[in-house]
Amino acid sequence: MGMDPITVSIGSLVALIIFIITLVSIVKNPNHGFGGKLVWILVAFFLNILGSILWLIFGRGRVPRR
C-alpha cells in the first residue's frame, strides 16, 4: 500500500513552491534584520509547510496596506 510516485512528486513540487514563496517573502520583509530572517528561513526549511504557515501567521508582522 505505497503511494504512487507521481503523487509523491506532485506533493514535493507543491511543498517546494510554497517554500520558495515563503523564502522570497522572508527576504523581502523589512520588519526583520539579518538574524531574524535567518531564523525564519531555518524554521521554514526544517518545518516545511508548517514553517511557512507559522511565517504567515507570526513572522511577517504588520504589512502596510497599499
mmCIF file of the N, C-alpha and C atoms, coordinates in Angstrom:
data_MODEL
# 
_entry.id   MODEL 
# 
loop_
_atom_site.group_PDB 
_atom_site.id 
_atom_site.type_symbol 
_atom_site.label_atom_id 
_atom_site.label_alt_id 
_atom_site.label_comp_id 
_atom_site.label_asym_id 
_atom_site.label_entity_id 
_atom_site.label_seq_id 
_atom_site.pdbx_PDB_ins_code 
_atom_site.Cartn_x 
_atom_site.Cartn_y 
_atom_site.Cartn_z 
_atom_site.occupancy 
_atom_site.B_iso_or_equiv 
_atom_site.pdbx_formal_charge 
_atom_site.auth_seq_id 
_atom_site.auth_comp_id 
_atom_site.auth_asym_id 
_atom_site.auth_atom_id 
_atom_site.pdbx_PDB_model_num 
ATOM 1   N N  . MET A 1 1  ? 0.823  -1.190 0.000  1.00 0.00 ? 1  MET A N  1 
ATOM 2   C CA . MET A 1 1  ? 0.000  0.000  0.000  1.00 0.00 ? 1  MET A CA 1 
ATOM 3   C C  . MET A 1 1  ? 0.868  1.254  0.000  1.00 0.00 ? 1  MET A C  1 
ATOM 4   N N  . GLY A 1 2  ? 1.743  1.385  -0.980 1.00 0.00 ? 2  GLY A N  1 
ATOM 5   C CA . GLY A 1 2  ? 2.609  2.559  -1.080 1.00 0.00 ? 2  GLY A CA 1 
ATOM 6   C C  . GLY A 1 2  ? 1.940  3.654  -1.879 1.00 0.00 ? 2  GLY A C  1 
ATOM 7   N N  . MET A 1 3  ? 2.537  4.825  -1.778 1.00 0.00 ? 3  MET A N  1 
ATOM 8   C CA . MET A 1 3  ? 1.997  5.947  -2.534 1.00 0.00 ? 3  MET A CA 1 
ATOM 9   C C  . MET A 1 3  ? 2.528  5.914  -3.960 1.00 0.00 ? 3  MET A C  1 
ATOM 10  N N  . ASP A 1 4  ? 1.710  6.371  -4.864 1.00 0.00 ? 4  ASP A N  1 
ATOM 11  C CA . ASP A 1 4  ? 2.079  6.460  -6.259 1.00 0.00 ? 4  ASP A CA 1 
ATOM 12  C C  . ASP A 1 4  ? 3.219  7.486  -6.418 1.00 0.00 ? 4  ASP A C  1 
ATOM 13  N N  . PRO A 1 5  ? 4.273  7.148  -7.160 1.00 0.00 ? 5  PRO A N  1 
ATOM 14  C CA . PRO A 1 5  ? 5.403  8.088  -7.321 1.00 0.00 ? 5  PRO A CA 1 
ATOM 15  C C  . PRO A 1 5  ? 4.994  9.446  -7.876 1.00 0.00 ? 5  PRO A C  1 
ATOM 16  N N  . ILE A 1 6  ? 3.986  9.474  -8.742 1.00 0.00 ? 6  ILE A N  1 
ATOM 17  C CA . ILE A 1 6  ? 3.535  10.747 -9.303 1.00 0.00 ? 6  ILE A CA 1 
ATOM 18  C C  . ILE A 1 6  ? 2.908  11.610 -8.207 1.00 0.00 ? 6  ILE A C  1 
ATOM 19  N N  . THR A 1 7  ? 2.135  11.002 -7.327 1.00 0.00 ? 7  THR A N  1 
ATOM 20  C CA . THR A 1 7  ? 1.528  11.730 -6.211 1.00 0.00 ? 7  THR A CA 1 
ATOM 21  C C  . THR A 1 7  ? 2.603  12.306 -5.303 1.00 0.00 ? 7  THR A C  1 
ATOM 22  N N  . VAL A 1 8  ? 3.623  11.531 -5.010 1.00 0.00 ? 8  VAL A N  1 
ATOM 23  C CA . VAL A 1 8  ? 4.718  11.985 -4.157 1.00 0.00 ? 8  VAL A CA 1 
ATOM 24  C C  . VAL A 1 8  ? 5.447  13.146 -4.812 1.00 0.00 ? 8  VAL A C  1 
ATOM 25  N N  . SER A 1 9  ? 5.729  13.053 -6.111 1.00 0.00 ? 9  SER A N  1 
ATOM 26  C CA . SER A 1 9  ? 6.467  14.123 -6.772 1.00 0.00 ? 9  SER A CA 1 
ATOM 27  C C  . SER A 1 9  ? 5.637  15.401 -6.890 1.00 0.00 ? 9  SER A C  1 
ATOM 28  N N  . ILE A 1 10 ? 4.315  15.291 -7.081 1.00 0.00 ? 10 ILE A N  1 
ATOM 29  C CA . ILE A 1 10 ? 3.455  16.479 -7.128 1.00 0.00 ? 10 ILE A CA 1 
ATOM 30  C C  . ILE A 1 10 ? 3.426  17.132 -5.748 1.00 0.00 ? 10 ILE A C  1 
ATOM 31  N N  . GLY A 1 11 ? 3.317  16.326 -4.702 1.00 0.00 ? 11 GLY A N  1 
ATOM 32  C CA . GLY A 1 11 ? 3.331  16.856 -3.338 1.00 0.00 ? 11 GLY A CA 1 
ATOM 33  C C  . GLY A 1 11 ? 4.651  17.544 -3.023 1.00 0.00 ? 11 GLY A C  1 
ATOM 34  N N  . SER A 1 12 ? 5.749  16.959 -3.460 1.00 0.00 ? 12 SER A N  1 
ATOM 35  C CA . SER A 1 12 ? 7.063  17.555 -3.243 1.00 0.00 ? 12 SER A CA 1 
ATOM 36  C C  . SER A 1 12 ? 7.205  18.869 -4.010 1.00 0.00 ? 12 SER A C  1 
ATOM 37  N N  . LEU A 1 13 ? 6.676  18.904 -5.215 1.00 0.00 ? 13 LEU A N  1 
ATOM 38  C CA . LEU A 1 13 ? 6.739  20.121 -6.029 1.00 0.00 ? 13 LEU A CA 1 
ATOM 39  C C  . LEU A 1 13 ? 5.935  21.247 -5.380 1.00 0.00 ? 13 LEU A C  1 
ATOM 40  N N  . VAL A 1 14 ? 4.738  20.924 -4.888 1.00 0.00 ? 14 VAL A N  1 
ATOM 41  C CA . VAL A 1 14 ? 3.903  21.922 -4.205 1.00 0.00 ? 14 VAL A CA 1 
ATOM 42  C C  . VAL A 1 14 ? 4.632  22.446 -2.965 1.00 0.00 ? 14 VAL A C  1 
ATOM 43  N N  . ALA A 1 15 ? 5.225  21.544 -2.183 1.00 0.00 ? 15 ALA A N  1 
ATOM 44  C CA . ALA A 1 15 ? 5.963  21.949 -0.980 1.00 0.00 ? 15 ALA A CA 1 
ATOM 45  C C  . ALA A 1 15 ? 7.146  22.847 -1.354 1.00 0.00 ? 15 ALA A C  1 
ATOM 46  N N  . LEU A 1 16 ? 7.843  22.523 -2.434 1.00 0.00 ? 16 LEU A N  1 
ATOM 47  C CA . LEU A 1 16 ? 8.979  23.328 -2.881 1.00 0.00 ? 16 LEU A CA 1 
ATOM 48  C C  . LEU A 1 16 ? 8.522  24.725 -3.306 1.00 0.00 ? 16 LEU A C  1 
ATOM 49  N N  . ILE A 1 17 ? 7.428  24.801 -4.038 1.00 0.00 ? 17 ILE A N  1 
ATOM 50  C CA . ILE A 1 17 ? 6.900  26.099 -4.484 1.00 0.00 ? 17 ILE A CA 1 
ATOM 51  C C  . ILE A 1 17 ? 6.498  26.952 -3.281 1.00 0.00 ? 17 ILE A C  1 
ATOM 52  N N  . ILE A 1 18 ? 5.821  26.339 -2.308 1.00 0.00 ? 18 ILE A N  1 
ATOM 53  C CA . ILE A 1 18 ? 5.420  27.070 -1.103 1.00 0.00 ? 18 ILE A CA 1 
ATOM 54  C C  . ILE A 1 18 ? 6.658  27.550 -0.347 1.00 0.00 ? 18 ILE A C  1 
ATOM 55  N N  . PHE A 1 19 ? 7.686  26.719 -0.263 1.00 0.00 ? 19 PHE A N  1 
ATOM 56  C CA . PHE A 1 19 ? 8.918  27.111 0.421  1.00 0.00 ? 19 PHE A CA 1 
ATOM 57  C C  . PHE A 1 19 ? 9.581  28.290 -0.296 1.00 0.00 ? 19 PHE A C  1 
ATOM 58  N N  . ILE A 1 20 ? 9.637  28.255 -1.616 1.00 0.00 ? 20 ILE A N  1 
ATOM 59  C CA . ILE A 1 20 ? 10.262 29.345 -2.375 1.00 0.00 ? 20 ILE A CA 1 
ATOM 60  C C  . ILE A 1 20 ? 9.496  30.650 -2.170 1.00 0.00 ? 20 ILE A C  1 
ATOM 61  N N  . ILE A 1 21 ? 8.159  30.587 -2.207 1.00 0.00 ? 21 ILE A N  1 
ATOM 62  C CA . ILE A 1 21 ? 7.347  31.783 -1.978 1.00 0.00 ? 21 ILE A CA 1 
ATOM 63  C C  . ILE A 1 21 ? 7.597  32.333 -0.572 1.00 0.00 ? 21 ILE A C  1 
ATOM 64  N N  . THR A 1 22 ? 7.664  31.431 0.414  1.00 0.00 ? 22 THR A N  1 
ATOM 65  C CA . THR A 1 22 ? 7.939  31.846 1.792  1.00 0.00 ? 22 THR A CA 1 
ATOM 66  C C  . THR A 1 22 ? 9.321  32.469 1.888  1.00 0.00 ? 22 THR A C  1 
ATOM 67  N N  . LEU A 1 23 ? 10.305 31.864 1.252  1.00 0.00 ? 23 LEU A N  1 
ATOM 68  C CA . LEU A 1 23 ? 11.676 32.365 1.280  1.00 0.00 ? 23 LEU A CA 1 
ATOM 69  C C  . LEU A 1 23 ? 11.755 33.785 0.715  1.00 0.00 ? 23 LEU A C  1 
ATOM 70  N N  . VAL A 1 24 ? 11.107 34.024 -0.412 1.00 0.00 ? 24 VAL A N  1 
ATOM 71  C CA . VAL A 1 24 ? 11.094 35.361 -1.020 1.00 0.00 ? 24 VAL A CA 1 
ATOM 72  C C  . VAL A 1 24 ? 10.420 36.354 -0.076 1.00 0.00 ? 24 VAL A C  1 
ATOM 73  N N  . SER A 1 25 ? 9.315  35.940 0.539  1.00 0.00 ? 25 SER A N  1 
ATOM 74  C CA . SER A 1 25 ? 8.599  36.795 1.479  1.00 0.00 ? 25 SER A CA 1 
ATOM 75  C C  . SER A 1 25 ? 9.479  37.161 2.672  1.00 0.00 ? 25 SER A C  1 
ATOM 76  N N  . ILE A 1 26 ? 10.215 36.194 3.196  1.00 0.00 ? 26 ILE A N  1 
ATOM 77  C CA . ILE A 1 26 ? 11.101 36.442 4.341  1.00 0.00 ? 26 ILE A CA 1 
ATOM 78  C C  . ILE A 1 26 ? 12.212 37.417 3.949  1.00 0.00 ? 26 ILE A C  1 
ATOM 79  N N  . VAL A 1 27 ? 12.857 37.187 2.816  1.00 0.00 ? 27 VAL A N  1 
ATOM 80  C CA . VAL A 1 27 ? 13.989 38.018 2.394  1.00 0.00 ? 27 VAL A CA 1 
ATOM 81  C C  . VAL A 1 27 ? 13.535 39.464 2.131  1.00 0.00 ? 27 VAL A C  1 
ATOM 82  N N  . LYS A 1 28 ? 12.352 39.645 1.560  1.00 0.00 ? 28 LYS A N  1 
ATOM 83  C CA . LYS A 1 28 ? 11.870 40.987 1.223  1.00 0.00 ? 28 LYS A CA 1 
ATOM 84  C C  . LYS A 1 28 ? 11.243 41.713 2.416  1.00 0.00 ? 28 LYS A C  1 
ATOM 85  N N  . ASN A 1 29 ? 11.004 41.032 3.520  1.00 0.00 ? 29 ASN A N  1 
ATOM 86  C CA . ASN A 1 29 ? 10.314 41.631 4.657  1.00 0.00 ? 29 ASN A CA 1 
ATOM 87  C C  . ASN A 1 29 ? 11.208 42.651 5.364  1.00 0.00 ? 29 ASN A C  1 
ATOM 88  N N  . PRO A 1 30 ? 10.717 43.899 5.529  1.00 0.00 ? 30 PRO A N  1 
ATOM 89  C CA . PRO A 1 30 ? 11.530 44.945 6.165  1.00 0.00 ? 30 PRO A CA 1 
ATOM 90  C C  . PRO A 1 30 ? 11.480 44.901 7.697  1.00 0.00 ? 30 PRO A C  1 
ATOM 91  N N  . ASN A 1 31 ? 10.640 44.045 8.275  1.00 0.00 ? 31 ASN A N  1 
ATOM 92  C CA . ASN A 1 31 ? 10.431 44.037 9.723  1.00 0.00 ? 31 ASN A CA 1 
ATOM 93  C C  . ASN A 1 31 ? 11.483 43.258 10.498 1.00 0.00 ? 31 ASN A C  1 
ATOM 94  N N  . HIS A 1 32 ? 12.370 42.528 9.808  1.00 0.00 ? 32 HIS A N  1 
ATOM 95  C CA . HIS A 1 32 ? 13.365 41.703 10.485 1.00 0.00 ? 32 HIS A CA 1 
ATOM 96  C C  . HIS A 1 32 ? 14.757 42.015 9.959  1.00 0.00 ? 32 HIS A C  1 
ATOM 97  N N  . GLY A 1 33 ? 15.731 41.961 10.859 1.00 0.00 ? 33 GLY A N  1 
ATOM 98  C CA . GLY A 1 33 ? 17.126 42.111 10.463 1.00 0.00 ? 33 GLY A CA 1 
ATOM 99  C C  . GLY A 1 33 ? 17.656 40.785 9.936  1.00 0.00 ? 33 GLY A C  1 
ATOM 100 N N  . PHE A 1 34 ? 18.953 40.742 9.685  1.00 0.00 ? 34 PHE A N  1 
ATOM 101 C CA . PHE A 1 34 ? 19.574 39.536 9.123  1.00 0.00 ? 34 PHE A CA 1 
ATOM 102 C C  . PHE A 1 34 ? 19.365 38.316 10.018 1.00 0.00 ? 34 PHE A C  1 
ATOM 103 N N  . GLY A 1 35 ? 19.583 38.484 11.323 1.00 0.00 ? 35 GLY A N  1 
ATOM 104 C CA . GLY A 1 35 ? 19.448 37.362 12.259 1.00 0.00 ? 35 GLY A CA 1 
ATOM 105 C C  . GLY A 1 35 ? 18.027 36.815 12.294 1.00 0.00 ? 35 GLY A C  1 
ATOM 106 N N  . GLY A 1 36 ? 17.059 37.707 12.349 1.00 0.00 ? 36 GLY A N  1 
ATOM 107 C CA . GLY A 1 36 ? 15.654 37.290 12.365 1.00 0.00 ? 36 GLY A CA 1 
ATOM 108 C C  . GLY A 1 36 ? 15.266 36.568 11.085 1.00 0.00 ? 36 GLY A C  1 
ATOM 109 N N  . LYS A 1 37 ? 15.737 37.092 9.963  1.00 0.00 ? 37 LYS A N  1 
ATOM 110 C CA . LYS A 1 37 ? 15.438 36.456 8.672  1.00 0.00 ? 37 LYS A CA 1 
ATOM 111 C C  . LYS A 1 37 ? 16.064 35.062 8.601  1.00 0.00 ? 37 LYS A C  1 
ATOM 112 N N  . LEU A 1 38 ? 17.300 34.957 9.100  1.00 0.00 ? 38 LEU A N  1 
ATOM 113 C CA . LEU A 1 38 ? 17.985 33.663 9.084  1.00 0.00 ? 38 LEU A CA 1 
ATOM 114 C C  . LEU A 1 38 ? 17.215 32.632 9.910  1.00 0.00 ? 38 LEU A C  1 
ATOM 115 N N  . VAL A 1 39 ? 16.760 33.039 11.086 1.00 0.00 ? 39 VAL A N  1 
ATOM 116 C CA . VAL A 1 39 ? 15.978 32.130 11.937 1.00 0.00 ? 39 VAL A CA 1 
ATOM 117 C C  . VAL A 1 39 ? 14.711 31.689 11.221 1.00 0.00 ? 39 VAL A C  1 
ATOM 118 N N  . TRP A 1 40 ? 13.981 32.643 10.619 1.00 0.00 ? 40 TRP A N  1 
ATOM 119 C CA . TRP A 1 40 ? 12.741 32.287 9.924  1.00 0.00 ? 40 TRP A CA 1 
ATOM 120 C C  . TRP A 1 40 ? 13.003 31.376 8.721  1.00 0.00 ? 40 TRP A C  1 
ATOM 121 N N  . ILE A 1 41 ? 14.103 31.595 8.019  1.00 0.00 ? 41 ILE A N  1 
ATOM 122 C CA . ILE A 1 41 ? 14.442 30.719 6.884  1.00 0.00 ? 41 ILE A CA 1 
ATOM 123 C C  . ILE A 1 41 ? 14.678 29.292 7.382  1.00 0.00 ? 41 ILE A C  1 
ATOM 124 N N  . LEU A 1 42 ? 15.401 29.164 8.496  1.00 0.00 ? 42 LEU A N  1 
ATOM 125 C CA . LEU A 1 42 ? 15.645 27.836 9.067  1.00 0.00 ? 42 LEU A CA 1 
ATOM 126 C C  . LEU A 1 42 ? 14.343 27.179 9.526  1.00 0.00 ? 42 LEU A C  1 
ATOM 127 N N  . VAL A 1 43 ? 13.462 27.969 10.155 1.00 0.00 ? 43 VAL A N  1 
ATOM 128 C CA . VAL A 1 43 ? 12.156 27.434 10.583 1.00 0.00 ? 43 VAL A CA 1 
ATOM 129 C C  . VAL A 1 43 ? 11.373 26.940 9.366  1.00 0.00 ? 43 VAL A C  1 
ATOM 130 N N  . ALA A 1 44 ? 11.306 27.757 8.325  1.00 0.00 ? 44 ALA A N  1 
ATOM 131 C CA . ALA A 1 44 ? 10.565 27.380 7.116  1.00 0.00 ? 44 ALA A CA 1 
ATOM 132 C C  . ALA A 1 44 ? 11.185 26.145 6.453  1.00 0.00 ? 44 ALA A C  1 
ATOM 133 N N  . PHE A 1 45 ? 12.518 26.056 6.477  1.00 0.00 ? 45 PHE A N  1 
ATOM 134 C CA . PHE A 1 45 ? 13.194 24.929 5.838  1.00 0.00 ? 45 PHE A CA 1 
ATOM 135 C C  . PHE A 1 45 ? 12.945 23.621 6.596  1.00 0.00 ? 45 PHE A C  1 
ATOM 136 N N  . PHE A 1 46 ? 13.124 23.653 7.919  1.00 0.00 ? 46 PHE A N  1 
ATOM 137 C CA . PHE A 1 46 ? 13.026 22.414 8.694  1.00 0.00 ? 46 PHE A CA 1 
ATOM 138 C C  . PHE A 1 46 ? 11.594 21.989 9.000  1.00 0.00 ? 46 PHE A C  1 
ATOM 139 N N  . LEU A 1 47 ? 10.680 22.941 9.028  1.00 0.00 ? 47 LEU A N  1 
ATOM 140 C CA . LEU A 1 47 ? 9.284  22.586 9.331  1.00 0.00 ? 47 LEU A CA 1 
ATOM 141 C C  . LEU A 1 47 ? 8.411  22.551 8.083  1.00 0.00 ? 47 LEU A C  1 
ATOM 142 N N  . ASN A 1 48 ? 9.003  22.791 6.923  1.00 0.00 ? 48 ASN A N  1 
ATOM 143 C CA . ASN A 1 48 ? 8.304  22.717 5.638  1.00 0.00 ? 48 ASN A CA 1 
ATOM 144 C C  . ASN A 1 48 ? 7.017  23.532 5.631  1.00 0.00 ? 48 ASN A C  1 
ATOM 145 N N  . ILE A 1 49 ? 5.885  22.895 5.345  1.00 0.00 ? 49 ILE A N  1 
ATOM 146 C CA . ILE A 1 49 ? 4.609  23.595 5.223  1.00 0.00 ? 49 ILE A CA 1 
ATOM 147 C C  . ILE A 1 49 ? 4.244  24.290 6.542  1.00 0.00 ? 49 ILE A C  1 
ATOM 148 N N  . LEU A 1 50 ? 4.470  23.616 7.651  1.00 0.00 ? 50 LEU A N  1 
ATOM 149 C CA . LEU A 1 50 ? 4.175  24.208 8.960  1.00 0.00 ? 50 LEU A CA 1 
ATOM 150 C C  . LEU A 1 50 ? 5.004  25.477 9.171  1.00 0.00 ? 50 LEU A C  1 
ATOM 151 N N  . GLY A 1 51 ? 6.264  25.462 8.792  1.00 0.00 ? 51 GLY A N  1 
ATOM 152 C CA . GLY A 1 51 ? 7.115  26.640 8.910  1.00 0.00 ? 51 GLY A CA 1 
ATOM 153 C C  . GLY A 1 51 ? 6.584  27.805 8.081  1.00 0.00 ? 51 GLY A C  1 
ATOM 154 N N  . SER A 1 52 ? 6.079  27.514 6.889  1.00 0.00 ? 52 SER A N  1 
ATOM 155 C CA . SER A 1 52 ? 5.501  28.552 6.032  1.00 0.00 ? 52 SER A CA 1 
ATOM 156 C C  . SER A 1 52 ? 4.249  29.139 6.666  1.00 0.00 ? 52 SER A C  1 
ATOM 157 N N  . ILE A 1 53 ? 3.419  28.279 7.234  1.00 0.00 ? 53 ILE A N  1 
ATOM 158 C CA . ILE A 1 53 ? 2.199  28.741 7.905  1.00 0.00 ? 53 ILE A CA 1 
ATOM 159 C C  . ILE A 1 53 ? 2.555  29.607 9.109  1.00 0.00 ? 53 ILE A C  1 
ATOM 160 N N  . LEU A 1 54 ? 3.549  29.175 9.899  1.00 0.00 ? 54 LEU A N  1 
ATOM 161 C CA . LEU A 1 54 ? 3.986  29.960 11.054 1.00 0.00 ? 54 LEU A CA 1 
ATOM 162 C C  . LEU A 1 54 ? 4.490  31.330 10.610 1.00 0.00 ? 54 LEU A C  1 
ATOM 163 N N  . TRP A 1 55 ? 5.235  31.377 9.501  1.00 0.00 ? 55 TRP A N  1 
ATOM 164 C CA . TRP A 1 55 ? 5.714  32.659 8.985  1.00 0.00 ? 55 TRP A CA 1 
ATOM 165 C C  . TRP A 1 55 ? 4.536  33.562 8.637  1.00 0.00 ? 55 TRP A C  1 
ATOM 166 N N  . LEU A 1 56 ? 3.546  33.011 7.942  1.00 0.00 ? 56 LEU A N  1 
ATOM 167 C CA . LEU A 1 56 ? 2.397  33.823 7.530  1.00 0.00 ? 56 LEU A CA 1 
ATOM 168 C C  . LEU A 1 56 ? 1.620  34.350 8.733  1.00 0.00 ? 56 LEU A C  1 
ATOM 169 N N  . ILE A 1 57 ? 1.525  33.552 9.786  1.00 0.00 ? 57 ILE A N  1 
ATOM 170 C CA . ILE A 1 57 ? 0.749  33.955 10.960 1.00 0.00 ? 57 ILE A CA 1 
ATOM 171 C C  . ILE A 1 57 ? 1.547  34.880 11.877 1.00 0.00 ? 57 ILE A C  1 
ATOM 172 N N  . PHE A 1 58 ? 2.785  34.509 12.196 1.00 0.00 ? 58 PHE A N  1 
ATOM 173 C CA . PHE A 1 58 ? 3.545  35.224 13.224 1.00 0.00 ? 58 PHE A CA 1 
ATOM 174 C C  . PHE A 1 58 ? 4.707  36.056 12.705 1.00 0.00 ? 58 PHE A C  1 
ATOM 175 N N  . GLY A 1 59 ? 5.318  35.665 11.604 1.00 0.00 ? 59 GLY A N  1 
ATOM 176 C CA . GLY A 1 59 ? 6.597  36.246 11.208 1.00 0.00 ? 59 GLY A CA 1 
ATOM 177 C C  . GLY A 1 59 ? 6.536  37.536 10.438 1.00 0.00 ? 59 GLY A C  1 
ATOM 178 N N  . ARG A 1 60 ? 5.511  37.691 9.615  1.00 0.00 ? 60 ARG A N  1 
ATOM 179 C CA . ARG A 1 60 ? 5.501  38.849 8.723  1.00 0.00 ? 60 ARG A CA 1 
ATOM 180 C C  . ARG A 1 60 ? 5.371  40.173 9.470  1.00 0.00 ? 60 ARG A C  1 
ATOM 181 N N  . GLY A 1 61 ? 4.717  40.162 10.607 1.00 0.00 ? 61 GLY A N  1 
ATOM 182 C CA . GLY A 1 61 ? 4.498  41.418 11.325 1.00 0.00 ? 61 GLY A CA 1 
ATOM 183 C C  . GLY A 1 61 ? 3.443  42.239 10.614 1.00 0.00 ? 61 GLY A C  1 
ATOM 184 N N  . ARG A 1 62 ? 3.478  43.530 10.871 1.00 0.00 ? 62 ARG A N  1 
ATOM 185 C CA . ARG A 1 62 ? 2.498  44.401 10.229 1.00 0.00 ? 62 ARG A CA 1 
ATOM 186 C C  . ARG A 1 62 ? 2.860  44.606 8.763  1.00 0.00 ? 62 ARG A C  1 
ATOM 187 N N  . VAL A 1 63 ? 1.920  44.346 7.913  1.00 0.00 ? 63 VAL A N  1 
ATOM 188 C CA . VAL A 1 63 ? 2.121  44.563 6.480  1.00 0.00 ? 63 VAL A CA 1 
ATOM 189 C C  . VAL A 1 63 ? 1.266  45.762 6.104  1.00 0.00 ? 63 VAL A C  1 
ATOM 190 N N  . PRO A 1 64 ? 1.905  46.871 5.694  1.00 0.00 ? 64 PRO A N  1 
ATOM 191 C CA . PRO A 1 64 ? 1.129  48.067 5.378  1.00 0.00 ? 64 PRO A CA 1 
ATOM 192 C C  . PRO A 1 64 ? 0.231  47.848 4.156  1.00 0.00 ? 64 PRO A C  1 
ATOM 193 N N  . ARG A 1 65 ? -0.959 48.390 4.235  1.00 0.00 ? 65 ARG A N  1 
ATOM 194 C CA . ARG A 1 65 ? -1.874 48.312 3.071  1.00 0.00 ? 65 ARG A CA 1 
ATOM 195 C C  . ARG A 1 65 ? -1.448 49.377 2.066  1.00 0.00 ? 65 ARG A C  1 
ATOM 196 N N  . ARG A 1 66 ? -1.480 48.981 0.800  1.00 0.00 ? 66 ARG A N  1 
ATOM 197 C CA . ARG A 1 66 ? -1.033 49.944 -0.231 1.00 0.00 ? 66 ARG A CA 1 
ATOM 198 C C  . ARG A 1 66 ? -2.218 50.588 -0.891 1.00 0.00 ? 66 ARG A C  1 
# 
